[in-house]
Amino acid sequence: MAVALEDRAKRVFGDHYPKAVAFQTLLVEHGVERGLIGPREVDRLWERHILNSAVVAELLPQGCRVVDVGSGAGLPGIPLAIVRPDLDLTLLEPMARRVAWLTEVVDALGLKTEVLRGRAEEAVVRERLAGSDVVTARAVAPLERLTRWCLPLVRPGGRLVALKGESAEEELARDAEAVRRAGGIRPRVVACGGDVLDVPTTVVLVERDEQASRRDGGRRKRKDR
């Protein structure tokens, strides 16, 4: 890693930097062969993936309940778990081989993070994870589907934090009505990590309307684990 990039990574992760390095090493050693990342991504894991994910932590309240939907290789969930051990974080992933990977990483890094196999739209998942403060998602689906799947997991007043690309504004404009129908309010695009990333992370924030929870049958408490 270049010295400048290493310095930025240390700024972001602080005392947790060694765990971030361990996660990057695991991705380098196993990510391509296990179908988690493409070969071209190996040399840009820090800037494009790990730091890109970790800087979103600035949007998460202290000690909040977070569900990372479609966690895949562990992005953004694992970097968030590393940089913010105060979070009550669940990694939700439907594919068995990726669930196995996430479980291995959580165990190897000693993270207090739950790994759950399932899809956000499944009734059993909604029952278990409803009432979460924040749902995160990175490269999972367009906003129209993402809000429909994810907002039922969010408590009234909580938020969906969707990591998006350069076309986020266009996507938000296109799917604004679908977001509203799903119970989303005050959708907006924000940038994270501008002080440490050459290209800041683009995030779409969508809050959950309290009225939507009533249409879903009222707020359900998240079960104790």
Secondary structure, 3 states (H helix, E strand, C coil): CCHHHHHHHHHHHHHHHHHHHHHHHHHHHHCCCCCCCCHHHHHHHHHHHHHHHHHHHHHCCCCCEEEEECCCCCCCHHHHHHHCCCCEEEEEECCHHHHHHHHHHHHHHCCCCEEEECCCCCHHHHHHHCCEEEEEEECCCCHHHHHHHHHHHEEEEEEEEEEECCCHHHHHHHHHHHHHHCCEEEEEEEEECCCCCCCCEEEEEEEECHHHHHHCCCCCCCCCC
